[in-house]
């Protein structure tokens, strides 16, 4: 599957979602036909397709669209990558930053492609733990590097708006492979460079 950025909306999916959102508004006690809400089901249908567009994207194709042979073996870090995702348990957003590093083994990829891989998996219904490992596996499978490291720090509206209602909590997840998993010095250098308290 080739990578192609698009905001195309499937008409059948849009129609089905619109019907469901119209009914949901009624079930909540609202009048979906009043002026302020009459276009809301369509907006929600398109917004949900945009927020879950990662299902239509291929992380490997994105990386390989800018894969270059290079004889370098120094750590490459892309940090503070903004991410926005949807908790699959309550379908409420979580958002934060991803920090990614890899040590090349003959191949590198365009720096923007690393950030796009984050979008591929964050633009789906997710849990942060799985999101972290999916990003790592995509880079590992596409570049076969000597090591990969991923750290994600995020705030979850399912904890902030409902439930325990803790406004300042941040969830941190990490995944390491290769040199980052087996070499403490390499891992600690990465954590220090991203300013993480994990190290």
C-alpha positions in Angstrom: 0.0 0.0 0.0 1.5 3.3 -1.1 1.4 6.2 1.3 -1.0 9.0 0.2 -2.2 11.7 2.5 -5.9 12.3 2.0 -8.9 13.7 3.6 -11.3 11.7 1.5 -14.5 10.6 3.2 -16.2 7.4 2.3 -19.8 8.3 1.5 -21.3 5.0 2.8 -19.3 5.3 6.1 -20.3 9.0 6.4 -24.0 8.1 5.9 -23.9 5.3 8.5 -22.2 7.4 11.1 -24.5 10.3 10.5 -27.5 8.1 11.2 -25.9 6.8 14.4 -24.9 10.2 15.7 -28.4 11.6 14.9 -29.9 8.8 17.0 -27.3 9.3 19.7 -28.2 13.0 20.0 -31.9 12.1 20.4 -31.1 9.4 23.0 -29.2 12.1 25.0 -32.3 14.2 25.1 -31.3 16.7 22.4 -33.1 17.8 19.3 -30.7 17.0 16.4 -32.9 19.0 14.0 -32.4 22.4 15.8 -30.2 24.9 14.1 -27.1 24.4 16.2 -27.1 20.6 15.8 -28.5 20.0 12.3 -25.1 19.6 10.7 -23.5 18.0 13.8 -24.0 14.4 12.7 -22.2 15.0 9.4 -19.4 16.9 11.1 -18.9 14.2 13.7 -18.9 11.5 11.0 -16.2 13.3 9.1 -14.2 14.1 12.2 -14.3 10.5 13.3 -13.0 9.3 9.9 -10.2 11.9 10.1 -9.3 10.9 13.7 -9.1 7.2 12.7 -7.5 7.6 9.3 -4.5 5.6 10.5 -6.4 2.4 9.7 -6.0 3.3 6.0 -2.2 4.0 6.2 0.8 1.7 6.0 3.7 2.6 8.2 6.2 0.4 6.3 5.3 2.0 3.0 5.8 5.4 4.5 9.3 4.6 5.8 10.3 2.9 2.6 9.2 5.8 0.5 12.2 7.6 1.9 14.7 4.8 2.7 18.3 5.5 2.0 21.5 3.5 2.2 23.9 5.3 4.5 27.0 4.0 6.3 26.3 5.7 9.7 25.8 4.1 13.1 25.2 7.0 15.4 21.9 7.3 17.3 19.2 9.3 15.5 16.6 10.9 17.7 13.4 12.6 16.8 11.8 14.0 19.9 8.8 16.0 21.0 6.6 14.6 18.2 3.1 15.7 18.9 0.5 13.0 19.0 -3.3 12.9 19.3 -5.2 9.6 19.7 -8.5 8.2 20.9 -8.7 5.9 23.9 -10.5 2.8 22.8 -12.2 2.3 26.1 -14.1 5.5 26.3 -13.4 7.1 22.8 -12.0 10.2 24.5 -8.8 11.8 23.3 -5.4 11.4 24.7 -2.5 13.6 23.6 1.1 14.2 24.3 4.6 13.6 22.8 6.6 10.8 21.4 10.3 10.5 21.5 11.9 8.0 19.0 15.5 6.9 18.4 17.1 4.3 16.3 20.7 3.2 15.5 21.1 2.6 11.7 22.3 -0.6 10.4 23.0 0.5 6.8 19.6 2.2 6.2 18.1 5.5 7.3 14.7 7.1 6.6 13.6 10.7 6.2 13.1 12.4 9.6 9.5 13.4 8.7 8.7 9.7 8.1 9.4 8.9 11.7 6.8 11.5 12.7 4.4 10.1 10.2 4.7 6.6 11.7 3.4 8.1 14.9 0.3 9.4 13.1 -0.3 6.0 11.4 -0.8 4.3 14.8 -2.1 7.2 16.9 -4.9 8.0 14.4 -6.7 4.8 15.5 -8.6 3.7 18.5 -5.8 2.9 20.9 -4.2 2.2 24.2 -1.0 4.0 24.9 0.9 0.8 25.7 0.1 -0.8 22.3 0.7 2.5 20.5 4.3 2.5 21.9 5.1 -1.0 20.7 3.5 -0.6 17.3 5.7 2.4 16.5 8.8 0.5 17.6 7.9 -2.6 15.6 7.2 -0.6 12.4 10.7 1.0 12.5 12.3 -2.2 13.4 10.7 -4.2 10.6 11.3 -1.5 8.0 14.9 -0.5 8.7 16.4 -3.5 10.6 18.3 -1.1 12.8 20.8 -2.0 15.6 18.3 -0.7 18.1 15.0 1.2 18.5 13.7 3.2 21.4 10.2 4.8 21.9 9.0 6.8 24.8 5.5 8.4 24.9 4.2 10.9 27.5 0.5 11.6 27.3 -2.5 13.0 29.1 -5.8 11.1 28.9 -9.1 12.9 29.0 -10.7 9.7 30.2 -8.8 10.4 33.5 -9.2 14.1 33.4 -12.8 14.7 32.4 -14.4 11.6 34.1 -13.5 8.8 36.5 -10.8 9.9 38.9 -10.7 13.4 37.4 -7.0 13.9 37.9 -6.0 16.9 35.9 -2.2 16.8 36.1 -1.5 13.1 35.7 0.8 12.1 32.8 1.2 8.5 31.6 4.6 7.4 30.3 5.2 4.3 28.3 8.4 3.0 26.8 9.6 0.2 24.5 13.2 -0.7 23.7 14.8 -3.1 21.3 18.4 -4.2 20.3 21.1 -1.9 21.7 18.6 0.2 23.7 17.4 -3.0 25.4 20.7 -4.7 26.1 23.1 -1.7 26.5 22.3 0.4 29.6 24.7 3.1 28.5 23.0 3.6 25.2 19.5 3.6 26.7 20.6 6.0 29.4 22.1 8.4 26.8 18.8 8.4 24.9 16.8 9.0 28.1 19.1 11.8 29.1 18.9 13.5 25.6 15.0 13.5 25.7 15.0 14.7 29.3 13.1 11.6 30.6 13.0 10.7 34.3 13.0 7.0 33.4 16.7 6.8 33.4 
